[in-house]
């Protein structure tokens, strides 16, 4: 009874968020895997009430993240249901790490036997379903809209020859033929179907599929017919009676089966009865595909209205019970990406062979000056000191997302310096677009009006926003979801002894200057955070929408506009600025409609104009990934107390180190984590440090005939040649065609 009392106390402490008591009870031997009389574990209690500190302690003590309550809910489900974002992040991190390191819960020892047993059974065909011998659904008609979306995806990768411009397409698993009927509408040059069940195969022939000119049917298990398969522009995978390990095995063959630039998709039905487990496996599959050289985008499709109780009548098991289906779009490397990867590997081998002795010769003096450097973080890039009109500057970037969403650049001339940091969200397209267009507009308007001014900057922002809107409209038919892509935008300009800072979103510029005593260096924030986490911004948004009681909603642990986005100003995010687009039926195929009466965010920048002073020492421009971990004062102190060489990288590493400490990890642990997974520990971070060594009052800023040097961070950390940066490394579905117009 004493042991049982200790576990019950542990449940109480976890629910109350008493981290000290949780720690004491665990240290005394209380079992973190205990189920109370309600079938709840201590971890479930902590997650349900959003007790993040208790969740962390219990996970560290070995509490099972995948334990289920009598109602079939895990701790992650409870955190999701009650919108406890911090607790949910901890549980998702633990689940992904456990599955990557310790094994995969979806792997079933009986998978091959189950597959062969299904193939040996008879199946029954109904008007709206196929069921197996146990009345379990093999496929159902409610999936038709999903299959049409899958077909649209895999037929969007190009190719050639067919009447519709679609090349060769492969579908593994015919079922009711829903996806194959949709594929046929795109008139592919060749349409190969692999089907293993004899009854389904016979039905295909009776329906005339074997007589279609562009259709090739391959009968048998895909594992057995692989030698008959060639290479394809689009592939869809949807087999019944197989398991996660079978899909993983199929993915190992993608490099041979999928042409460069081709598109792959699969029926994303793993854990379709549990929201949290489903998210875990979306993440796992995405990571495993990334290791094979593929980028995965999940498009949310609402399916709640398709799943009435009548749909499941006569079916033994509901294989899908979630409100949203996440359609995966997976794209292979392009030829240029492959060449770039080969060049990178060749450079790495050359460095390993030829640079080691040189490094040994100069690393010791650097360590004496700057402290010991960590090595081996493949997601960190930096460019050390380069000159600008008034001193030197340094750039560093660390990547956390699968595709780097931050972009940074510095433009210099003998009389002026421009800085830009663009922090994208929803994908990298908007930040890449802003980087390619904003300063072009700024220079044009400044030239027309005889110099820089707040009005010139506003016009440049407006022109960039208008041009991006034009891109969205031109891409609408092929890719309406680009309307949900946006970017924060922070720029700085130094000319004629003046400093201009303009901002949209929550990237930030901070000045380090001498204080009144002439000795201390103080931090002065130059930009305004447009984030509804800030009470002042929240009140501003609410005041602009007095007739909308849900304009700002607290969800998933933070305040969000319409429950969606935290920043109140950005370039892009067109669906939140154009009500007619957010309600368009085409856009609603890819996301839930957002009822708008008017725009809920803007592209109007906050602008500061300030005369530079002799006591102004340096500027720090950084995306919010830095400021989530470091205060203004901490960042300024690091710059003041350390040598200039490597200063931007030092700030980035300090931020990552703080992120590691929050998870009770070391920096060396964080740098071993791959992109994508790493986003659960910290955001992409871009830092540019501008030293102000001399203020040139007499040199007039001139645009006409000015020679500007542009230094840009790579589009992706693995793209070492910034000249290639205009090309998206992993272009999204049909994005490359629209992008080429710019």
C-alpha positions in Angstrom: 0.0 0.0 0.0 2.9 2.4 0.7 4.2 2.0 -2.8 0.8 2.6 -4.2 0.3 5.7 -2.1 3.6 7.1 -3.4 2.4 6.7 -7.1 -1.0 8.3 -6.3 0.9 11.2 -4.7 3.0 11.4 -7.9 -0.2 11.7 -9.9 -1.5 14.5 -7.7 1.9 16.3 -7.8 2.0 16.0 -11.6 -1.5 17.4 -12.0 -0.8 20.3 -9.7 2.5 21.0 -11.5 4.5 20.6 -8.2 7.9 19.9 -9.9 9.7 19.7 -6.6 7.4 17.1 -5.2 7.5 15.1 -8.5 11.3 15.1 -8.4 11.3 14.0 -4.7 8.8 11.2 -5.3 10.7 9.9 -8.4 14.0 10.0 -6.5 12.3 7.9 -3.7 11.4 5.3 -6.3 7.8 6.1 -7.3 6.9 4.3 -10.6 6.4 6.9 -13.4 4.5 4.2 -15.4 1.8 3.7 -12.8 -1.8 3.7 -13.8 -4.3 5.1 -11.2 -7.8 3.9 -10.7 -9.0 6.1 -13.6 -6.4 4.5 -15.9 -4.3 7.6 -16.0 -0.5 7.8 -15.7 1.3 10.7 -13.9 2.4 11.9 -17.4 -1.2 12.0 -18.6 -2.2 14.1 -15.6 0.7 16.5 -16.2 0.0 16.8 -19.9 -3.8 17.3 -19.4 -3.1 20.3 -17.1 -0.2 21.7 -19.1 2.5 21.1 -16.4 5.5 21.3 -18.7 8.1 21.0 -15.9 6.5 17.9 -14.6 6.2 16.5 -18.1 9.9 16.9 -18.6 10.8 15.3 -15.2 8.5 12.3 -15.9 9.8 11.8 -19.4 13.4 11.9 -18.1 12.4 9.3 -15.5 11.2 6.9 -18.2 7.5 7.6 -18.2 6.0 5.9 -21.4 4.9 8.6 -23.9 2.7 6.1 -25.7 0.7 4.7 -22.8 -3.1 4.9 -23.4 -5.9 5.7 -21.1 -9.1 3.5 -21.1 -10.6 5.9 -23.7 -7.6 5.4 -26.0 -5.9 8.8 -25.3 -2.1 9.3 -24.8 -0.5 12.1 -22.8 0.1 13.8 -26.2 -3.6 13.6 -27.1 -4.5 15.3 -23.8 -1.9 18.1 -24.3 -3.3 18.7 -27.8 -6.9 18.6 -26.6 -6.3 21.2 -24.0 -3.9 23.4 -26.2 -0.9 23.1 -23.9 1.8 23.9 -26.4 4.8 23.6 -24.2 3.8 20.2 -22.8 2.9 19.0 -26.3 6.3 20.0 -27.7 8.1 18.0 -25.0 6.0 14.9 -25.6 6.5 15.2 -29.4 10.2 15.5 -29.0 10.3 12.5 -26.7 8.2 10.4 -29.0 10.3 11.2 -32.1 13.6 10.7 -30.3 12.3 7.4 -28.8 11.2 6.1 -32.2 14.4 7.2 -33.9 16.8 5.8 -31.2 15.0 3.0 -29.5 12.8 1.5 -32.2 9.5 2.1 -33.9 6.2 1.5 -32.3 4.5 1.0 -35.7 6.8 -1.9 -36.6 4.8 -5.1 -36.2 6.5 -8.5 -36.1 3.6 -10.1 -37.9 3.5 -7.6 -40.8 4.7 -10.0 -43.6 2.3 -12.7 -42.3 -0.6 -10.2 -42.2 0.2 -9.1 -45.8 0.2 -12.6 -47.2 -2.9 -13.6 -45.2 -4.8 -10.7 -46.7 -3.8 -11.7 -50.2 -5.0 -15.3 -49.6 -8.5 -14.1 -48.5 -11.4 -13.2 -50.6 -12.6 -9.6 -50.7 -16.1 -8.3 -51.2 -16.9 -5.4 -53.5 -19.7 -3.0 -52.6 -20.9 0.2 -54.2 -19.0 2.3 -51.8 -16.3 0.0 -50.3 -14.1 -3.1 -50.5 -14.0 -5.2 -47.4 -11.9 -8.2 -46.4 -13.0 -11.5 -44.9 -13.4 -9.9 -41.5 -15.5 -7.0 -42.8 -12.6 -4.6 -42.3 -12.5 -1.9 -45.0 -9.8 -2.2 -47.6 -10.9 1.1 -49.3 -14.0 3.3 -49.1 -15.6 5.8 -51.4 -15.3 8.7 -48.9 -11.6 8.7 -49.8 -12.4 9.9 -53.3 -11.5 13.6 -52.7 -8.3 12.6 -51.0 -7.3 10.4 -54.0 -8.1 13.2 -56.4 -5.8 15.4 -54.4 -3.1 12.7 -54.4 -3.4 12.4 -58.2 -3.1 16.1 -58.6 0.1 16.0 -56.6 1.8 13.1 -58.3 0.8 14.4 -61.7 2.2 17.8 -61.0 5.9 16.9 -61.3 6.3 17.4 -65.0 7.5 14.8 -67.4 6.5 14.9 -71.0 4.9 13.2 -73.9 1.3 12.8 -72.8 -1.5 15.0 -74.0 -1.7 16.6 -70.6 2.0 17.2 -70.3 2.3 14.4 -67.6 5.0 11.8 -68.0 5.1 8.3 -66.5 3.1 7.7 -63.3 3.2 4.6 -61.0 0.5 3.6 -58.5 1.1 0.8 -56.1 -2.3 -0.6 -54.9 -5.4 -0.3 -57.1 -8.2 -0.9 -54.5 -11.3 0.7 -55.8 -9.4 2.5 -58.5 -10.2 5.9 -57.1 -6.7 7.4 -57.5 -6.2 5.7 -60.9 -9.4 7.2 -62.2 -8.1 10.6 -61.1 -4.7 10.0 -62.6 -6.3 9.2 -66.0 -7.8 12.6 -66.1 -4.3 14.0 -66.5 -3.6 11.8 -69.6 -0.2 10.5 -68.5 2.2 9.2 -71.1 2.3 5.9 -69.2 0.3 4.8 -66.2 1.6 1.7 -64.4 -0.5 0.0 -61.7 0.8 -2.6 -59.3 -1.9 -4.8 -57.7 -1.3 -7.9 -55.6 -4.7 -9.2 -54.7 -6.2 -11.7 -57.2 -9.8 -10.6 -56.7 -8.9 -6.9 -57.2 -6.8 -7.8 -60.3 -9.7 -9.8 -61.8 -12.1 -6.9 -61.2 -9.6 -4.5 -62.9 -9.6 -6.6 -66.0 -13.4 -6.8 -66.0 -13.6 -3.0 -65.8 -11.4 -2.7 -68.8 -8.3 -1.3 -67.3 -6.2 -3.8 -69.2 -7.5 -2.3 -72.5 -6.5 1.3 -71.8 -3.7 2.3 -74.2 -1.6 4.1 -71.7 -2.1 1.7 -68.8 0.3 -1.1 -67.8 -0.9 -3.5 -65.1 1.7 -5.4 -63.1 0.2 -8.3 -61.0 2.0 -9.3 -57.8 3.4 -7.9 -54.6 5.5 -4.8 -55.2 8.4 -6.5 -53.4 8.3 -9.3 -56.0 7.8 -7.2 -59.1 10.4 -4.5 -58.5 12.6 -5.7 -61.4 9.8 -5.0 -63.7 9.4 -1.4 -62.6 11.3 1.5 -64.3 11.6 5.2 -63.3 8.6 7.5 -63.0 7.7 11.2 -62.8 5.1 10.6 -60.2 4.5 7.7 -57.7 1.6 7.0 -55.3 1.8 4.2 -52.7 -1.3 2.8 -51.0 -1.2 -0.9 -50.0 -3.6 -2.7 -47.7 -2.4 -5.4 -45.2 1.1 -3.9 -44.9 2.7 -2.0 -42.1 5.1 0.9 -41.5 8.1 -1.2 -42.1 6.8 -2.1 -45.5 6.5 1.5 -46.4 10.0 2.2 -45.1 11.3 -0.6 -47.3 9.5 0.9 -50.3 11.1 4.2 -49.6 14.5 2.7 -49.9 13.8 2.1 -53.5 12.6 5.7 -54.3 16.1 6.8 -55.5 15.8 4.3 -58.3 12.1 4.6 -59.0 11.5 8.3 -58.8 13.0 10.6 -61.4 14.9 13.8 -60.3 12.2 16.5 -59.9 9.5 13.9 -59.7 6.8 13.8 -57.0 5.9 11.0 -54.6 2.9 10.7 -52.3 1.4 8.0 -50.2 -1.8 7.3 -48.3 -1.0 8.8 -44.9 -3.1 6.5 -42.8 -0.7 5.5 -40.0 -2.4 5.8 -36.6 -5.5 7.3 -38.2 -7.4 6.8 -34.9 -5.0 8.8 -32.7 -4.1 12.4 -33.4 -0.9 12.5 -31.5 0.5 9.2 -32.8 -0.4 10.3 -36.3 1.7 13.5 -35.9 4.6 11.5 -34.5 4.6 9.3 -37.6 4.2 12.2 -40.0 7.4 13.6 -38.5 9.2 10.2 -38.6 8.4 9.5 -42.2 9.4 13.1 -43.1 12.8 12.6 -41.4 13.5 9.2 -43.0 12.7 10.6 -46.4 14.9 13.6 -45.7 17.8 11.2 -45.0 17.2 9.8 -48.5 17.3 13.2 -50.1 13.6 14.1 -50.3 11.7 17.1 -48.9 8.2 16.4 -47.6 5.3 18.9 -47.4 2.1 18.0 -45.6 -1.1 19.7 -47.0 -4.0 19.7 -44.5 -7.3 18.6 -45.9 -10.4 18.7 -43.7 -12.3 15.4 -43.9 -14.7 15.7 -40.9 -17.7 16.4 -43.1 -17.0 13.2 -45.1 -17.2 10.9 -42.1 -20.7 10.6 -40.8 -21.6 7.5 -38.8 -23.5 6.2 -41.8 -20.2 5.9 -43.7 -19.0 3.2 -41.3 -22.2 1.1 -41.2 -21.3 -2.5 -41.8 -17.6 -1.9 -41.3 -15.8 -3.6 -38.5 -13.2 -1.0 -37.8 -13.0 2.8 -38.4 -9.6 3.1 -39.8 -9.8 7.0 -39.9 -11.2 9.0 -37.0 -9.4 12.4 -37.3 -10.8 15.7 -38.6 -7.9 16.5 -40.8 -5.9 14.4 -43.3 -2.3 15.5 -44.0 -1.6 14.8 -47.6 2.2 14.3 -48.2 3.9 15.8 -51.2 7.5 14.5 -51.5 9.9 15.8 -54.1 13.2 14.4 -55.2 16.4 16.2 -55.9 16.8 18.1 -59.1 19.8 17.6 -61.3 21.4 20.8 -60.0 20.8 19.7 -56.4 22.5 16.4 -57.1 25.5 18.1 -58.7 25.6 20.4 -55.7 25.5 17.5 -53.3 28.3 15.7 -55.2 30.4 18.8 -55.2 29.8 19.1 -51.4 30.8 15.6 -50.8 33.9 16.0 -53.0 34.9 19.2 -51.0 34.3 17.3 -47.7 36.6 14.5 -48.8 39.2 17.0 -49.9 39.0 18.8 -46.6 39.3 15.5 -44.7 42.5 14.6 -46.7 44.2 18.0 -47.1 43.0 20.4 -44.5 43.6 18.5 -41.2 47.3 19.5 -40.9 46.6 23.1 -41.7 43.8 23.2 -39.1 46.1 21.9 -36.5 48.6 24.6 -37.2 46.2 27.5 -36.6 43.5 26.3 -34.3 45.7 26.6 -31.2 46.3 30.4 -31.5 42.6 30.9 -32.2 41.7 28.9 -29.1 44.0 31.0 -27.0 42.3 34.2 -28.3 38.7 33.1 -28.5 38.2 30.0 -26.5 37.8 26.5 -27.8 35.5 26.1 -30.8 33.0 23.3 -31.2 33.1 21.5 -34.5 30.9 19.3 -36.6 27.6 21.3 -36.6 26.6 20.6 -40.2 23.6 23.0 -39.9 25.7 26.1 -39.0 27.2 28.5 -41.6 29.1 31.7 -41.0 31.0 34.3 -42.9 33.5 36.2 -40.9 34.5 39.8 -41.0 34.1 41.7 -44.2 34.3 45.5 -44.7 31.5 47.9 -45.2 31.3 51.7 -45.5 31.7 52.3 -41.7 33.6 49.3 -40.4 33.2 45.5 -40.6 30.3 43.0 -40.5 29.8 39.3 -39.7 27.0 36.9 -40.6 26.0 33.5 -39.2 23.0 31.2 -39.8 21.9 27.9 -38.1 19.2 25.8 -39.8 16.5 24.0 -37.8 13.7 23.5 -40.4 13.8 21.0 -43.2 14.0 23.9 -45.6 15.8 27.0 -44.3 13.1 29.7 -43.9 15.5 32.5 -42.9 17.3 34.6 -45.5 19.9 37.2 -44.8 21.9 39.7 -46.9 24.3 42.7 -46.7 24.8 45.2 -49.6 27.7 47.5 -49.4 29.0 50.5 -51.4 31.7 53.1 -50.5 29.0 55.4 -49.1 26.2 53.1 -47.8 25.4 49.8 -46.1 22.1 47.9 -46.4 21.1 44.9 -44.2 18.2 42.5 -44.6 16.9 39.6 -42.5 13.8 37.8 -43.7 12.2 35.2 -41.5 9.7 33.0 -43.5 6.9 31.0 -42.2 4.7 28.3 -43.9 7.7 27.6 -46.2 10.8 29.4 -47.6 9.2 30.9 -50.7 8.2 34.3 -49.3 11.6 35.0 -47.6 13.4 34.0 -50.7 11.2 36.3 -52.8 11.7 39.3 -50.5 15.4 38.8 -50.6 15.4 38.9 -54.3 13.1 42.0 -54.7 13.0 44.4 -51.7 16.4 46.1 -52.2 15.8 46.4 -55.9 12.6 48.4 -55.1 14.4 50.4 -52.4 17.2 51.5 -54.7 14.7 52.4 -57.5 12.6 54.6 -55.3 15.6 56.2 -53.6 17.1 57.0 -57.0 13.8 58.5 -58.1 13.4 60.7 -55.0 17.0 61.7 -54.5 17.9 59.7 -51.5 16.6 57.5 -48.7 13.6 58.4 -46.5 10.9 56.8 -44.5 8.6 57.3 -47.5 11.0 55.6 -49.8 11.1 52.6 -47.5 7.4 52.4 -47.3 7.1 52.4 -51.0 9.6 49.6 -51.4 7.8 47.4 -48.9 4.5 48.1 -50.6 5.9 47.3 -54.0 7.4 44.0 -52.7 4.0 43.1 -51.2 2.2 43.9 -54.4 4.6 41.9 -56.5 4.2 38.9 -54.2 0.4 39.2 -54.4 0.9 39.2 -58.2 2.9 35.9 -57.9 0.2 34.4 -55.7 -2.5 35.2 -58.3 -0.5 33.9 -61.2 0.2 30.6 -59.3 -3.4 30.3 -58.0 -4.7 27.6 -60.3 -1.6 25.3 -59.8 -0.7 26.1 -56.2 -3.3 28.0 -54.2 -1.6 27.2 -50.9 1.1 29.7 -51.7 -1.3 32.2 -50.3 -0.5 30.9 -46.8 3.2 31.5 -47.1 4.7 34.7 -45.6 7.8 36.3 -44.2 8.8 38.8 -41.5 11.0 41.5 -42.8 13.7 43.5 -41.1 16.0 45.9 -42.9 18.6 48.5 -41.9 20.2 51.2 -44.0 23.1 53.4 -43.2 23.8 56.4 -45.4 24.7 60.1 -45.0 25.3 59.6 -41.2 21.7 58.4 -40.8 20.4 55.0 -39.7 17.1 53.7 -41.0 15.4 50.6 -39.5 12.2 49.2 -40.9 10.4 46.1 -39.6 7.5 43.7 -40.2 7.0 40.9 -37.7 9.3 39.9 -34.8 12.8 40.0 -36.1 14.7 42.6 -34.2 17.5 45.2 -34.4 19.4 46.2 -31.3 22.1 48.9 -31.0 25.0 48.7 -28.6 26.2 52.1 -27.5 28.2 53.8 -24.8 26.2 54.8 -21.8 26.3 58.2 -20.1 29.3 57.3 -18.0 31.3 56.7 -21.1 32.3 53.2 -20.0 29.3 50.8 -19.9 27.7 49.6 -23.1 23.9 49.6 -23.1 21.4 47.9 -25.4 18.9 50.0 -27.2 16.1 48.3 -29.2 15.5 49.9 -32.5 12.6 47.9 -33.9 9.1 47.0 -32.7 8.1 43.4 -32.3 4.8 42.9 -34.2 3.7 39.8 -32.3 0.5 39.4 -30.4 2.4 37.8 -27.6 3.2 41.5 -26.8 0.2 42.9 -24.9 0.4 46.3 -26.6 0.3 44.6 -30.1 -2.6 42.4 -29.0 -4.6 45.4 -27.9 -3.8 47.2 -31.1 -5.2 44.3 -33.2 -8.3 43.9 -31.0 -9.0 47.7 -31.3 -8.8 47.4 -35.1 -11.5 44.6 -35.1 -14.1 45.6 -32.5 -16.7 43.4 -34.2 -14.6 40.2 -34.1 -14.5 38.6 -30.6 -12.1 35.9 -31.9 -9.6 38.1 -33.7 -6.9 37.1 -31.1 -7.2 33.6 -29.6 -5.0 31.9 -27.0 -4.3 28.4 -28.5 -1.5 25.9 -28.4 0.2 27.8 -25.6 0.4 31.2 -27.3 -1.7 34.1 -28.6 -2.5 33.9 -32.3 -4.5 36.1 -34.7 -7.6 34.0 -35.7 -5.9 31.2 -33.8 -3.4 30.9 -36.7 -0.5 33.3 -36.7 1.5 35.2 -34.1 2.8 38.1 -36.1 0.6 41.0 -37.0 2.6 42.3 -39.9 4.3 40.5 -42.8 5.0 40.2 -46.5 2.7 37.6 -47.9 0.2 35.6 -45.9 -2.2 36.7 -48.6 -5.1 34.5 -47.3 -5.2 36.7 -44.2 -5.3 39.9 -46.2 -7.6 39.0 -49.1 -11.0 37.6 -47.8 -11.9 36.6 -51.3 -8.9 34.3 -51.6 -9.3 32.6 -48.2 -12.9 31.7 -49.0 -12.1 30.5 -52.5 -13.2 26.8 -53.0 -9.8 26.1 -54.5 -7.9 27.3 -51.5 -10.3 25.5 -49.2 -9.1 22.2 -50.6 -5.8 22.7 -48.9 -6.9 24.2 -45.6 -9.8 25.2 -43.4 -11.6 28.4 -44.5 -10.8 31.5 -42.5 -13.9 33.7 -42.2 -12.7 37.3 -42.7 -14.5 40.6 -43.0 -11.4 42.5 -43.7 -7.6 42.0 -43.7 -6.3 40.9 -40.2 -2.6 41.5 -40.8 -0.8 44.2 -42.8 2.4 44.9 -44.6 2.8 48.4 -43.2 6.3 48.6 -41.6 7.4 50.3 -38.4 10.2 52.7 -39.4 12.9 54.4 -37.2 15.1 57.1 -38.5 18.0 58.0 -36.3 21.2 60.1 -36.6 24.3 58.1 -35.9 26.3 59.3 -32.9 29.9 58.8 -31.9 28.9 56.6 -29.0 27.1 54.1 -31.3 29.3 51.1 -31.4 27.6 48.2 -33.2 24.2 46.9 -34.5 22.8 43.4 -34.1 20.2 42.4 -36.7 18.6 39.0 -36.0 15.6 36.8 -36.7 13.4 35.9 -33.7 15.2 32.6 -33.3 18.0 34.5 -31.5 15.7 36.6 -29.4 13.7 33.6 -28.2 16.8 32.5 -26.4 18.8 35.7 -25.6 17.7 39.1 -24.2 18.8 42.3 -25.9 21.2 42.9 -23.0 22.7 39.4 -23.1 23.4 39.7 -26.9 25.0 43.1 -26.5 27.2 41.8 -23.6 28.4 38.9 -25.8 29.5 41.3 -28.6 31.2 43.7 -26.1 33.1 41.0 -24.2 34.4 39.0 -27.1 36.7 39.5 -30.1 35.2 40.4 -33.4 36.3 37.4 -35.3 33.5 34.9 -35.3 31.1 37.2 -33.4 27.9 36.4 -35.3 28.6 32.7 -35.0 29.3 33.2 -31.3 25.8 34.8 -30.8 24.2 31.9 -32.8 25.9 29.3 -30.7 25.0 31.1 -27.5 21.4 31.0 -28.5 21.5 27.3 -29.4 23.3 26.6 -26.1 20.5 28.3 -24.2 18.0 26.1 -26.2 19.9 23.0 -25.2 19.9 24.0 -21.5 16.2 24.3 -21.5 16.0 20.6 -22.5 18.8 19.7 -20.1 21.1 18.9 -23.1 24.5 20.2 -24.2 25.3 22.1 -27.4 27.1 19.0 -28.6 23.9 17.0 -28.3 21.9 19.6 -30.3 24.3 19.8 -33.2 23.9 16.0 -33.8 20.2 16.4 -34.4 19.1 16.7 -38.0 17.2 19.5 -39.6 13.4 19.1 -39.2 13.7 17.3 -35.8 15.9 20.2 -34.7 13.0 22.6 -35.1 11.5 21.1 -31.9 14.5 22.5 -30.0 15.1 25.9 -31.7 14.1 28.0 -34.7 16.2 28.9 -37.7 18.5 31.7 -36.5 20.1 34.4 -38.7 22.5 37.0 -37.1 24.2 40.0 -38.7 26.5 42.1 -36.6 27.5 45.6 -38.1 30.4 47.4 -36.4 30.2 51.2 -36.5 33.9 52.2 -36.4 33.7 55.6 -38.2 30.7 57.8 -39.1 31.2 59.4 -42.5 29.4 62.7 -42.5 30.9 64.1 -45.7 30.3 61.3 -48.1 27.0 61.7 -49.9 25.1 58.5 -50.6 24.7 58.1 -54.4 22.7 55.4 -56.3 23.3 56.4 -59.9 26.3 54.3 -61.0 27.0 53.1 -57.5 28.8 49.7 -57.3 27.1 47.5 -54.7 28.6 44.3 -53.4 26.0 41.8 -52.1 26.8 39.2 -49.5 24.1 36.7 -48.9 23.7 33.7 -46.6 23.0 30.5 -48.5 19.4 29.6 -49.4 20.1 26.4 -47.5 23.0 25.6 -45.2 24.1 22.8 -47.6 24.3 25.3 -50.5 27.7 26.7 -50.0 27.7 28.8 -53.2 25.4 31.7 -52.6 25.3 32.4 -56.4 22.9 29.4 -56.6 20.7 30.9 -53.9 17.9 32.1 -56.2 16.9 28.5 -57.0 14.8 26.8 -54.4 16.7 23.7 -53.2 13.4 21.8 -52.7 10.9 23.5 -54.9 7.4 22.8 -53.8 4.6 21.4 -56.0 4.6 23.4 -59.3 6.3 26.3 -57.6 9.3 26.3 -59.9 7.2 27.3 -63.0 5.7 30.3 -61.2 9.0 31.3 -59.6 10.8 31.4 -62.9 8.8 34.4 -63.9 10.8 36.4 -61.3 
